[in-house]
Structures are given as structure tokens and as C-alpha cells.
Amino acid sequence: MNSNLRLGLLLTILISISAFSYFIFFRDTVSEQVGIENEIQTSTTISSTSTTLKPENTTSTTSTTTTTSTSTSTTTTTTTTTTTTTTTVPRNQTVIYATALEINNSKKISYDYLKGGCKEDLIGDNQEEWVLPYELFIFNEEKINFSLKLDSSLGLNVECLGKLITSILNDSRGWIKVTDKEFQLVDNSESEFEFIFASPEKTDELCFPLETNGIYSCRNEEQIVINYFRWINGAIDFGSDMETYRLYLINHEVGHILGWGHVGCPKEDALAPVMMQQSKSTMGCVPYGWPIYEIIEKEFGIDTYSLLPESEEDS
């Protein structure tokens, strides 16, 4: 019995020692695994770069870099780059050219007194300061109504001028294409704006405070004052082409009435816009009398040329 007791006691001691050793070993293994897992780290770096190339182009680039490190000293790097480019296109500038034949045809209108300018010899002394036309229409709110008066000291025919102006404004190449309304000559008590043909001296008075200096015409409020000097002599850049100049002079001033400001020459040898101050200079453009650029802007809704600071004295 004593031998069996000793043997049992010995087995118990061996089993206890084995169990204790196993517990110690297992705990260290688990701690080591947990430590390894805790050593795994992930770091992310994000950088953003914005670069401007030109005034017309702006490019922005965003780069994302992810770096992962482990206890095994293995590094994996993944880079993703997204590039977004926004391009700002310069404003469209419409440039119109014409052949010599087309420019010559532009002078032809339905009322054939453009070249002569409605000049006539003065007969006697007129006691009235102003001469008014007799052939008038009744005011019509569906049309654009204008009136006319003529300095009696000038050698011009007022009835002829009334028909000539009406013919120009209602031409299919003229402002009627922009307004979609016909123009008609009415009594000055019913008009929306008025044409006045005056001597250089009277032009300066009527245009004040604008400075016409005896040589320019003007639009002053609802009055268009046509300087007789210009009507008869034209401008330097037009040479002897009085038809184109008179088309320009009428259409330019009506353009102001309709709210259009002055503009520049879009490009050398292109047709000069009618709202350019062509009496002063066409700046390399070809003199032209119709609002072709304005018609394009109205028809297609595009900006046709760069605006210049507005100035009323001019034409």
C-alpha cells in the first residue's frame, strides 16, 4: 500500500508540474501574438496641390498616398492621383469680313437719295427757325415713332430726309432686325425720339454739355442732332464714300437711342461695327454703315466684340 501511495503521490506531482508548465507556455505565446498584432500600424498621408498654368487655364491635382508598415519590415505603397482640369475659354469675338462687291451693295437702299444727301438749293429766306415735314403717320404703339426737324438755314429737303431716314431704319439690314419693330415718322408731339439736322453752331448748343466742337454729331437724351458739316463732308476714313458715311451716321445715333454703347475695331480689315466712333477713326477696320454685329448678337445671343468706355460725343 505504501508503494502504491508513493506512486500515486508521484504521479500527482508530475501532473501538476506539467499543467503549470503548459499554462506558463500558453500565456507567453498568446502575449507574443497579441504583441505582434499590436505592432501592425497603418499611416495615411494626403497632399493637395493646386497649379495655375495660364490665365486661360486652371489645373488642380489631388494626390493620395497610403503607406502600411508591419513587424516583418515589409512596406507597401499605393498612390492614387486624380486630376481635374477646368479651362476658361476667352470670350468669343466675332469678326466679319466683306468683299468690295458686298460693301458696294451695302450702299443700295430702297429710297435712292443716299448719295445726294437730300441737298437742295435754298430759295429765299425762311422766316421760321425750323422746318417740319408734312408727310407724317399717326402714332402707333406697336411701332417705334420718331420725328424730324431741320434748321431752316441749311440747304436740305426735309421731306426727302424723312423718307431717307425711314428707309434706312426699316431696311432688312438695319435696326428693325434688332428691334422687331418698324420705325415711322410722326409729329414731334408724339415721337419717342427726334432727329434734328442743325448747323455746327446749333449742334454745339443742342448737344451741350457734350463737346461736339462744331464737327461732331450727338445723341442728347431723346434727341439725335446731326451736324450739317458731317452730313455734307463725311469723315477722313470714309474718303469720298458719302453713302456709307450717311448710313453709318443715322444708324450709329439710333443705336445710342436703343441703348448700345461705343465699341472698338475687332480686327484689322474686318467690317467696322456701326457703334464704333468711325467719324474719328476706324482703327484699321473697313468703314461700314449697318448694325451687322448687333444683329448677330441679337440673333445668336453671343457677345460680338469688346466694349469700350461709352462717350456720347462723336459721330
Buried (B, 14 or more C-beta within 10 A) or exposed (E): EEEEEEEEEEEEEEEEEEEEEEEEEEEEEEEEEEEEEEEEEEEEEEEEEEEEEEEEEBBBBBBBBBBBBEEEEEEEEEEEEEEEEEEEEEEEEBBBEBEEEEBEEBBEBEBEBBEBBBEEEEEEEEEEEBBBBEEBEEBEEEBBBBBBBBBBBBEBBBBBBBBBBBBBBBBEBBBBBBBEBBBBBBBBEBBBBBBBBBBBEBBBEBBEEBEBEEBBBBBBEEBBBBBBBBBBEBBEBBEEBBBBBBBBBBBBBBBBBBEBEBBBBBBEEBBBBBBBBBBBBBBEBBBBBBBBBBBBBBEEEEEBBEEBEEEBBBB
